[in-house]
């Protein structure tokens, strides 16, 4: 069985929010988008796109052609984009907050055993909460959460929820989400 291993890093976060995960080579870019949403901890609430050089790959149901030509995400297989180890693509999510991710194919492996994919295999730090104000808002949010004496600590803690810790990557929740990938995609599709 062949698997593709990716590393994704969220630009302009310090310390760097990152994940390493495996997917099947039979995955298309639409499915990869959903995998990224799960491994990063996003809620799939905003527009996204993949920038492959000058080519833009996105869900054409969500974008218009004012931005220039867009290739539909469902018609592009990973092998069309990631032909060799070291290939890097930029994944943009939530154009308001401006989250840019560096996505790199770091390994192509063949195993003699079947492996349940997709699978999270590494990562550090929590993904920012949705709509926190981009990199500057997230920096301020972390400063507040790491200082219980801050005047906005209690209200911020209520907003992000009691389990949110910017220093922790929750592998168990990520893998549970990946196990429900097809169900999550089916639910997402009901919105169209």
N, C-alpha and C positions, 0 to 999 in steps of 0.2 A: 504494500500500500504506500502511495506517495503522499507526502504532506508538504505544505508550504509554511514556513515560519516567518512571521512578520514582527518587526518592532515598530511601535508607534510612540512618538513623543509629542507632547503638547508644548508648542513654542511659547516662550516668554513666561514660563512658570519656574519658580525657584523655591525649593528644589524642583527638578524636572519631573513632571508627571509622565510616567511611561508605562507601557504594557508590552509583553511579548506573548504571542499567541500563534496557534497552528490552525490552518484550514485545509480543506480538500482542494486540490487543483481544479476540481469541477465546479467551483464556486464562481458566480458572476459578481460584477462590481456592485450590483444592488444588494445582494446577500452580504457582501463585504461591508457595505455601509451599515447594515443592521448589526453585524458582528462588532464593528467599531463602536457603535452606540452602546452595546452591552459591555464590552471590555473597558471602555472609558468611564462608563457610568452616566452617560447622557440619557435623556428621556425621549429623544427623537421628536422634539417639539419645534424644530427650526429647519430651514432650508440648508442644503449641503451641496458640495460639489467636490470632485476630484480634479486636480490640475495635473495633467500629464504633458509636460512641456507646454506647448501652446494649445493643446486640446483640452476642452472642458467636458467632463463626463458628469451628468447630473440626471435627476429624475425630471424628464421633460414635462411631466404633469404639474410640476411645482415652479418651473422657471419659464420665462418667455424669451423670445429671441432678441430682445433689446441688448442683451449682453454679448451678442454674437452667436456664432454657431455652437450648438450644444449637442453632444452625442448622448443618446439615451442610455442610462446606467444599466438597464435590464438586458441590453443587447451586447454587452461587453464582458467577455470572460477574463478571469485573472491572467490567463496565458496570453491574452492579447496585449496586456499592459506590462506584466512582470515576466519577462522572458529570461532573465538571469539574476542571480544573486547580486545584490548591490543596487538594484533598480530602486529609485526613490520617487515618490509621488507626494504631492501636497493634498491633504484632505482638509477642506474648510467646512466649518459648522457654525451656525448662528452668525449670520453676517452682521447683526447688530452688536453682539459682544466681540465678534471677530476672532473666533478660535481657529487657529491654524495648527495642523498636525503634520509632522514629518513621518511618513509611512515608508519603511524600507523592507524589502524582501531580504532576509538575512540567511535563509537556508532552504534548500530543497532536499528532502530526505525520502528514501525508500526503505520501508521496513518489511520484514517478513510476517509481521503480525498486524491485525486490524486494530486501529486506534479510533476511539470515539472523537469525532471532530465536529465542530470547532472546539478548541481547548485552550484555556489560559495556562501559560507556563511561567510567567514572571510579570513583575510590575512593582512600581513604587509610588506611594502617595495617592491621596484621593483626588478624583477629578473635581473641578470646581462645580458648585451647584449651578443649575440652569439660571440664567438671567441675573447673575451676580454682578454684572457690570464689566465683563471682560477682565483682562489681566490686571488692571489697576484696582478694580473692584474686588477681585479675588485676593490680591495682596493685602488690601485693607481688611477683608473678611478674616483672613488667617491671623493677622495681627490681633484682631478683636478676640477671636476664639482661643488664642494662645495666652490671653491675659484676662483671667477671671475678674480682675479689678477694673477692667475697662467699663465705662458707663453704658456702653451698648452691648455688653457681653450677654446678658439675659435675653434681650429681644432677638439678638442674632442667633443665639442657641435655639430659641423657639423656631425661628425661621428655617434654619438648616436641619432641624430635627436632632433628637438626643443622641443618635448613633453616629452622626457625622464627625469625623476626625480627619483633618487635612493631612495628617502624617501617616494614615493607614490605607492600604489597598486591600479591599475585602475580596480575597480570591474565592471564597466559598460562594458568596452571592453572585459573583461574576460567572462562575461555572454553572450555577443553577440557572442563570439567565440564558447562557449558551445552550443548555439542555432544552430550553423552551423556544429556541430560535424560530423554528417553522411556525409555531403557534403565534409568536409575537408578530411575525411577518403577516400572517393571515389576518390578525386583528388590525394591523396597520392598513392593510389593503381594504378593509371594510369602510375606511374613511373616504374612498374614492368612488 
